Amino acid sequence: MNSDNDIVMNADGAAKLGFPMWPQFAPETAEAIAEPIRSGKVNYWTGKKGMEFERQFARWEQVKNAISCTNGTAALHIALSSLGIGPGDEVIVPSYSFIASSFSIVQAGAVPVFADVTTDHTLDPHQLESLLSERTRAIVVVHLYGVVADMDPIMAFAKKHDLYVIEDCAQCVGGMYKGKKVGTVGDAGCFSFCQSKHFTTGGEGGMVVTDDDDLAWECRSFRDHGYDVQERLNLLAMEEKLNYVHNRVGFNYRMTEIQSIIGLNELKRFDSWNLKRRREYAKIYDDAFTALKGIKALPVNTTDRMNAYWWYPIRLDLDVLTIDAPAFVKTLAASGIPCYGIQWPEAYEEKAYKDLNGFGRVKFPFKSKEYTDAESVKYGTRQCRTAKSLRKETLNLFLHPTWEIEHIQRCIDAVKKILQKNYK
Ligand SMILES: Cc1ncc(COP(=O)(O)O)c(C=O)c1O
């Protein structure tokens, strides 16, 4: 990552530039999180807020089950493993995403197979056929930057080939696909509440959602040491002594009460303030940039694919400009505007993949013949051309809800000024 970008992206950097920092928390939160400290009920099983956050999130997401957890990577790991995906399996995932979209597949013991994206930054469904093998079990779809992927062709392909679909909604809280919240279109949806995300549960946090009750119990168990959580809840209700009942191998990915309280308060104001402002600001950007010379494409937002606007990715028209996106971002940052280039377009370029640096001495699962085919892990020869090409074209602006219209306007003015100066 470019250090200029780091400076303008983090909260301190933005504040130094005169932009309100992100994140900020609901005013009642500071007092509310003192309660578990006072009572000592700080853990998912001792307090009641964890389950309440799950209930409220499920209600907001219009889904039957929500399972809270420590972070978005854990959410993906829980969903994949609870769907039975593991050693010997392959999962198709875009190469263009944060590393956790594919690392979670390896954490589950399976092997990621990297797909390219279309120029809207989301998975290209036309790629799927060529990536299918006997081992393919699932597709991870990433709604990058808040842009909602076109789910129908992906779902149709998955149905035809009996594959699971996991939606990585870490950057897309509140996006809608054809009237459904993202995360509820596939078999499971995974959210992140990390520091920079749509909202944070105090620095880290995650959630899995699913309409499948059996899968939800499996997720709760996997999150909780493989415990028979259903049984545990029954025993708690009867106030009986807890037995040890570990039905499967699991992890401890439980969220704390403090995180859940923060999440509840952010969820309360999400639609009416957070998402509302993001969408208002996106509309202001849209109006300012549509049909402007030097801008090739704005983020997809239609009634079928309603964007949640984590970031606002703009594709520059390099045919009419003398600079590319990385140079544009540098200039924009130097003029005091928080901005960013592209996120990681080619995960297969990471050393972990190139060197097949998996777990333990045997580099599981990459070098264990019984768990993968050598051809499937030839990451060094993989090329996702569209993802790669987007690096040169893409500039990202922010639209944090703590900002006011004047901050959005500052970004617009600065972008226009740089465009003006750099026409061919
Ligand atoms: C697309 C995507 N997936 C997964 C994750 C992982 O979430 P977390 O950082 O909460 O583990 C992130 C976080 O940045 C992300 O952007």
The ligand as an SDF file (V2000), in Angstrom:
LIG
                    3D

 16 16  0  0  0  0  0  0  0  0999 V2000
  -13.9950   -7.6920    1.2540 C   0  0  0  0  0  0  0  0  0  0  0  0
  -13.5360   -8.0460    2.6390 C   0  0  0  0  0  0  0  0  0  0  0  0
  -13.7140   -9.3010    3.0800 N   0  0  0  0  0  0  0  0  0  0  0  0
  -13.3620   -9.6740    4.3180 C   0  0  0  0  0  0  0  0  0  0  0  0
  -12.7860   -8.7900    5.1880 C   0  0  0  0  0  0  0  0  0  0  0  0
  -12.3300   -9.2680    6.5330 C   0  0  0  0  0  0  0  0  0  0  0  0
  -12.9380   -8.6120    7.5790 O   0  0  0  0  0  0  0  0  0  0  0  0
  -12.1610   -8.4000    8.9750 P   0  0  0  0  0  0  0  0  0  0  0  0
  -11.0920   -7.3930    8.7490 O   0  0  0  0  0  0  0  0  0  0  0  0
  -13.2510   -7.9100    9.8860 O   0  0  0  0  0  0  0  0  0  0  0  0
  -11.6300   -9.7020    9.3910 O   0  0  0  0  0  0  0  0  0  0  0  0
  -12.5800   -7.4640    4.7940 C   0  0  0  0  0  0  0  0  0  0  0  0
  -11.9560   -6.4850    5.7030 C   0  0  0  0  0  0  0  0  0  0  0  0
  -11.3230   -5.5560    5.3270 O   0  0  0  0  0  0  0  0  0  0  0  0
  -12.9600   -7.0710    3.4770 C   0  0  0  0  0  0  0  0  0  0  0  0
  -12.7810   -5.8250    3.0380 O   0  0  0  0  0  0  0  0  0  0  0  0
  1  2  1  0
  2  3  1  0
  2 15  2  0
  3  4  2  0
  4  5  1  0
  5  6  1  0
  5 12  2  0
  6  7  1  0
  7  8  1  0
  8  9  2  0
  8 10  1  0
  8 11  1  0
 12 13  1  0
 12 15  1  0
 13 14  2  0
 15 16  1  0
M  END
$$$$
